[in-house]
Amino acid sequence: MSDQSNIFGTESIGKLLRKQAIPASIGILIMSIYSIIDTIFVGRYVGQMGIGAITVIMPITFLISSLGMAIGVGGASIMSRALGAGDSEKAYSTFGNQVMLTVILSVISVVIGYVFLDEVIGLFGAKGEIIPPAKEYFTITLLGVPFLAWAMMSNHIIRAEGYPKIAMYTLIIPAIVNLILDPIFIVYFEWGMSGAAWATTISYIGSATFTTLFFTVGKSKMRLKMSALIFKADIVKEIAKLGSITFIRQGTISILAIVLNNSLYFYGGEMGINIYGIINRVMFFAVFPVLGITQGTLPIIGYNYGAKNTDRVNEIISLSMKTATFIAFLIFVAIMFFAPEIVSVFTTNEELIALTAPALRISFAATPLIAINLIGSGYFQSIGKATPALLLTLTKQGFFLIPLILILPTFMGLDGAWLAFPIADTGAALVTYYFFKKHK
């Protein structure tokens, strides 16, 4: 591993960025496809209320599954260091504790979800005509959430063991399963929302099954031992400490969903949520190249920062920022010119297309600036500055977007909600630029 990592300090920056960013972008693209497949089929074959239902439910499942992601991130860090130090017993114990934490916490979350089903979906914005399809979708997908949490936790362990391609397969499998099952369940069998829900749930189970096979009969060194399943306070504490940043970040996104969905319904009814459902899916898909460049940049910055090679750090930041900003600008241009065509991919409802297209343009008005916040916050993460990295990561959603969503619609209605996005992007970029220049 050390020989391979040496290229971060010797190979040309341009070649390094391509090597790191392209696979990362592919992985994020697959995740994006996985998140929009249901929306496209539901929008076209179930109707606009189906889009609203998915918009409400997705942040709930995302929040529960982020427990697995946080446990995976925290435990993978401990495991990597333990394996590097030759302490296999600590690595096994960490894996066992991750397994127990993921299973227990995700199952508890599912029980709470069923017991307080009406209250939970209502909190996240299910109101009016959206309630029936939201309940139908949630009651089924909730069954698959523990499997999704397991897959997200396992993904980080697999990466920590040095199998990035296998880790990527855990993201590819749900997308492929959804792509196969959605037309069968929704179109051929005409199961509607329940068909979309079962396709999603089975995709979660497929991903979890793949990772379980990797641990039981695959190349993984992690084998479950009964002794490893006993909680160890020091390991649990460290997992919680390291994983809390991930969970806080994901939790903030869920809080945003609560605020946004309720505000959209108040000012625009079911149609407001339906409009955002499409905008949100376009956001997932449109920013994947910028996110990929950001992820690909992190190990290069970290290596050269540790080697005190300031020139190469500055070079990779400059190149990645310029490249990501250029790509973001192309995305901006495409959305400004082709907004109706993009929206029509998700729905055939003429009214929804007419209302969503201008809202999409407003929401993406500051897209060329997003690279500053993403790469700037990634820089602090890569050099081990957790606090500024977390604060900058939360700047857009937590410090700008949530307050703006609460304030602007009171004066401007739904247009205020859409305008909050470019203002938040601009504010986050300015704050990140200030901290970045101050640190430099």
Helices and strands as residue ranges (DSSP letters): H 2-5, H 7-10, H 13-45, H 48-84, H 88-115, H 117-123, G 128-130, H 131-160, H 164-182, I 183-188, H 192-216, G 226-229, H 233-286, H 288-306, H 310-344, H 350-363, G 367-369, H 370-382, H 386-394, I 395-401, H 402-407, H 409-412, H 414-439
